[in-house]
Amino acid sequence: MAARPTNLRVNGERLWQSLMAMAEIGKTPKGGVNRPAASDLDRDSRDRFVAWCRDAGLAVRIDRVGNIFARRGGRDDTLPPIVAGSHLDTQPTGGKYDGAYGVLAAFEVVRTLDDVGIETLSPIEVVVWTNEEGGRFSPACTGSGVFAGVFELDYARGRVDRDGKTLGAELARIGYAGPDQVGGGPVGAYFEAHIEQGPILEMERKTIGVVTGAQGVRWYDVVLDGQAAHAGTTPMNRRRDALQGGAELVMAIDALAHRHAPQAVSTIGVLDVAPSSRNTIPGRVSFTVDLRHPDAGVLAAMDREFRSAVAAVAERRKLGSSIEEVWNFPPPVFDPACVGAVREAARALDFSSREIVSGAAHDACYMARIAPTAMVFVPCADGISHNEIESATPVDLAAGCDVLLGAILARAGVL
Ligand SMILES: [Zn+2]
């Protein structure tokens, strides 16, 4: 095997043009993109991608949950493919780069290899995952989740939007309920390029984020039961005020994340007070809790501290309490060799870089369960994403694509 061409660069201008052409589909007046999963606009973006892939001579296939795979053959086509991509659906107030960048960067890698006539040992597949955003159909990362065996196909296809339409029926309607089995075969490695969607790279003036993993997430519904009673006639020492207990827990859950700084975060996003009357002591409080940390051990400690805080407040204030855990997403850890390939590609091209943990979930988080996986982050302006003003520079986007190219070549093998 010949030495890998470590200084090979993608065509950044062509990448930018394809991003801008894709952003025309579902564009919003403020410069963003609104392309819900399995909508007519999603179909248009898929059609455009598939047309480009066919023009480039790639073999396109579509699986039963609508994931698209565009394949560039390798010297040994029996080897597991090196897969790279992301998603084309967006949030209702989405931007031009979230998702589309990962897909079109992977496609640009393939085009660059064609330009210079490099053949790889393993085949390379560019993937578009279905319904990553979860904005129209919940849960998010549906296509990659089925591929990785996290969700059953029938469950995924039966997800319902607000109008009662199922993902399966909508995929069939737009022509993307494909014939292929979902997953099953081995994947040599999976790479995903993405804008950071946070402020760290820009703040530290780094071009490349070498993503080592993502945060684990635990979601809970908490209910505190006291006693509703007259606000004027009930002495303070006889009250079982559920909101006072809730207030203590709001503070305790905030303090808990500060104790595990800097990586821990905790959020109470919903709080309901019942009966919610000016002159009645709150008899019941219910609230949501969102705890996140990239280390499973620390996240488990946060879970224990949260539960003991609820128990202590409930006992002291003589409140009933219940905690229902509604989601437990263990922190994905990316493959050291794939992460190393990203780090080495950035180093070989002399880009400034730092290791980073993804604050958001990505298709790569599910792929990490079944294949060696890593991600490449590039900065986005002010760390803003899921917003129409989402912005990234052509130079940074090309740099991330160069790194993606280097990492893919390292895993695919060059002849
Ligand atoms: Zn995304």
Boltz pocket constraint, residues with backbone or C-beta under 6 A from the ligand:
constraints:
  - pocket:
      binder: B
      contacts: [[A, 86], [A, 87], [A, 98], [A, 99], [A, 132], [A, 194], [A, 361], [A, 362]]
      max_distance: 6.0
